[in-house]
Amino acid sequence: MKTIKYLSILCIAAIFASCTKGDTGATGPAGANGANGVANISSYQYVISPGDWASNSNYWYYVDLSASAISNSNSDLVVVDVSEYSTGDWFGLPTSSFAVYGDGMEFDYYDGGVRVQYSSTNGSSSGTYPNITLYFKVSIIPPAIQIKYPKVNWKNTAEIMQIPEMQAVLANGK
């Protein structure tokens, strides 16, 4: 009886000893980049000519940009950048003194789009819209990217623009 007891214990110990984590093998190749060349961040670029601005007062002008991936129902972060050039020198919104001294540009987002608002008194009693073609880039940052960088102040556009994924989005001409 003692022999069976010891053999049973020995067999159980041998079974547990054989259940160790073995070599998991080499790491596979990286997955493909997202549609715009940057995994996990969706980005849309728009070209807005001076005549595209609509007015809702003497001082405020606006333009609506559609981006079907935007939804208020999830926790994605929407970032809007503006440039005078299609290839770079991006400035995050909100910003001021962009087209002329004393102007202001900000945005709001809603399901399916972004509204960029521009205001300028331009030293006169009524405002004017930007008289140059502007390029806007709307980027949608998912929660996974936000979690990846816990020390980033997600309300500070300058900090957001410094994360590697946003640098890649801004460098991408699309």
C-alpha positions in Angstrom: 0.0 0.0 0.0 2.9 2.3 0.9 4.4 1.6 -2.5 1.2 2.6 -4.4 1.0 5.8 -2.3 4.6 6.8 -3.1 4.2 5.8 -6.7 1.1 8.0 -7.0 2.8 11.0 -5.4 5.8 10.5 -7.7 3.5 10.3 -10.8 1.6 13.4 -9.9 4.9 15.3 -9.2 6.2 14.1 -12.6 3.0 15.3 -14.3 3.3 18.8 -12.7 7.0 19.0 -13.5 6.3 18.4 -17.1 3.8 21.3 -17.3 6.3 24.1 -17.6 6.2 26.9 -20.1 8.4 26.0 -23.0 10.0 28.1 -25.7 7.3 30.3 -27.3 9.3 30.7 -30.5 10.4 33.8 -32.3 8.3 36.9 -32.5 6.4 37.2 -35.8 6.5 40.1 -38.1 4.7 43.4 -37.3 1.2 43.7 -38.6 0.3 46.0 -41.5 -0.2 49.7 -40.8 -3.6 51.2 -40.8 -5.3 52.7 -43.8 -3.4 56.0 -43.5 -0.1 54.5 -42.6 -0.5 54.8 -38.9 -1.9 51.9 -36.9 -4.9 52.8 -34.6 -5.2 56.5 -35.6 -7.7 57.5 -38.3 -6.8 60.7 -40.1 -8.7 62.7 -42.7 -7.3 65.7 -44.6 -9.5 68.6 -46.0 -8.6 71.5 -48.3 -10.7 74.6 -47.5 -10.7 77.5 -49.9 -11.6 81.1 -48.9 -15.1 80.7 -50.5 -15.9 77.6 -48.4 -16.5 79.5 -45.2 -20.1 80.3 -44.1 -21.0 83.0 -41.7 -23.2 82.9 -38.6 -22.5 86.5 -37.5 -20.2 89.5 -38.3 -17.3 87.9 -36.4 -17.7 84.1 -36.7 -17.2 82.0 -39.8 -17.4 78.2 -39.9 -16.8 75.2 -42.2 -18.1 71.7 -41.6 -15.8 68.8 -42.2 -17.3 65.3 -42.4 -15.5 62.3 -40.9 -17.8 59.3 -40.6 -15.6 57.6 -38.1 -16.3 60.3 -35.5 -18.8 59.3 -32.8 -19.7 61.1 -29.6 -20.8 57.7 -28.2 -17.3 56.3 -27.8 -14.2 57.6 -26.0 -12.1 58.4 -29.0 -10.2 61.7 -28.9 -10.6 64.0 -31.8 -7.7 66.3 -32.7 -7.8 68.9 -35.5 -4.7 70.5 -37.0 -4.4 73.3 -39.5 -1.7 74.3 -42.0 -1.2 76.7 -44.8 0.6 73.9 -46.6 -0.5 70.4 -47.5 2.8 69.0 -46.5 3.3 70.2 -42.9 3.8 73.0 -40.4 0.7 71.8 -38.6 -0.8 73.7 -35.7 -3.3 72.2 -33.3 -6.7 73.8 -32.7 -7.6 75.8 -30.8 -5.1 78.4 -32.0 -4.9 82.2 -32.4 -3.2 84.7 -34.6 -2.9 82.0 -37.3 -4.1 83.8 -40.5 -4.0 87.3 -39.2 -3.0 88.8 -35.8 -5.8 88.5 -33.3 -7.8 85.8 -35.0 -9.0 82.7 -33.3 -9.7 79.2 -34.6 -11.4 76.3 -32.7 -13.5 73.3 -33.4 -16.4 71.2 -32.1 -17.2 67.7 -33.1 -20.4 65.8 -33.4 -21.4 62.4 -34.8 -20.0 62.3 -38.3 -18.2 65.6 -38.5 -16.2 68.5 -37.2 -17.1 72.2 -37.3 -14.2 74.6 -37.4 -15.0 78.1 -36.3 -12.9 81.1 -37.2 -13.2 84.6 -35.7 -11.3 87.8 -36.6 -12.1 91.4 -36.0 -9.0 92.3 -38.1 -9.0 95.8 -36.6 -12.4 96.7 -38.0 -16.0 96.5 -36.8 -16.7 93.3 -38.7 -14.7 90.2 -39.1 -13.4 88.5 -42.2 -12.8 84.8 -43.1 -9.4 83.5 -43.9 -8.4 84.7 -47.4 -6.0 81.8 -48.0 -6.5 78.1 -48.7 -6.1 76.1 -45.5 -5.5 72.5 -44.9 -7.1 70.7 -42.0 -6.3 67.3 -40.7 -8.8 65.6 -38.4 -7.3 62.7 -36.4 -9.2 60.3 -34.3 -7.2 58.8 -31.4 -8.6 55.6 -29.9 -8.5 54.9 -26.1 -5.6 52.3 -26.6 -3.3 55.1 -27.7 -4.4 57.3 -24.8 -3.7 54.5 -22.3 -0.3 53.9 -23.9 0.8 57.4 -22.9 -0.6 58.0 -19.4 1.5 61.1 -18.8 0.3 63.0 -21.8 -2.1 65.8 -21.0 -4.8 64.9 -23.6 -6.2 68.5 -23.4 -2.9 70.0 -24.5 -2.6 69.9 -28.3 1.2 70.5 -28.2 1.7 67.4 -26.1 -0.6 65.3 -28.2 1.3 66.3 -31.4 4.6 65.0 -29.8 3.5 61.4 -29.4 5.1 59.1 -32.1 1.8 58.1 -33.6 0.7 61.7 -34.1 4.1 62.6 -35.5 3.6 59.8 -38.1 0.0 61.1 -38.9 1.3 64.7 -39.4 4.2 63.5 -41.6 1.8 61.5 -43.8 0.6 63.7 -46.7 -2.8 62.1 -46.7 
